[in-house]
């Protein structure tokens, strides 16, 4: 007999959904833990904020510097022009 409670299921689907979400989070946590994840205790490398040693696309290096690097790599600028432009930007060698 149902007695008006919709077959006896009630809110059981919510607990099932929470169990699936919890299991997914546990799997993600385990993968990150065993794959190395992010180690927040690792010190930054020396000169990490030096724009001359920061790789492209990393915060701390200006977009203008990246453009200069690209133009120099394509041969559009000589060494003297490149260094002069860096000096003007305040990032000179």
N, C-alpha and C positions, 0 to 999 in steps of 0.2 A: 504494500500500500504506500501511496505517495504522500498523502496527507497535505498536499498543497506546497511541498518544498522543492518542486522541480526535479524529481528523480533522486534526490539525496546527494547531489554533487555540491550544491552550494558554492562556496568560494574556493573549492579545492583546486580549480584551475590557476588561481593566483599563486598558490604555494608551488605548484608545478612550474610555473613560469619563473618564479624566484629561484627555484632549484636549478633550472637550466642556466639562468644568468649567473648565479653563483658558481656553477661548474665552469662556465666559460671564463669568468674572471680568475678562477683558480688555475686554469690551464695557461692563461696569459701570464700570470704571475710566475708560474713554474718555468715557463719558457724563458722569460726574462732573467730569472734567477740563474738558471743553468747555462744560458747563452752568454753570460757575462754582464748583460744589462749596462746600466750607466753607473760608473763609480764616481760618486760625488766627492770622495776623499782624495782623489788623485790631484796633485798640485799642477798648476798651469805650467807649461813649458817656459823657459826663460824668454824674455822679450816677447811675450804673447800679445802685447798691445802695440808693439812696434810696427807701424804700417809697412815698413820696408821688408819685414820678414813674415808678414801675415799673408797666407795664401788668398787667392781671389775668392770672392764670395763670402768671406769671413768678416763679421762685424769688426770694425776698427780700421779697415782700409776704405778710403774714400772711393766713390764711384769714378771721380776724375782720375785718380791714380790707376784704377783698373783700365780705363779707356786709354790712358797713356801707355800702359803695358801692352795692350792689344795693338795699338798703332806702332809701337816700337817693334813688336814681334812680327808685324806684317811688313816692316821695312819702310814705313812711311816717315819715320823720324830717324835722324842720326843720333849718335850717342850724346853729342853736345846739346842738340835740341831737346832730347829726353831729359837730360840732367837739368837744363835750364828750366824746363816746364815743372819738374819736381821741385826745384828751388822756389819758383814762383808760388807753387801750391803750399809751400812750407813743409814739404815732405822730402826735401832734397837730401842727397847723400853727402 
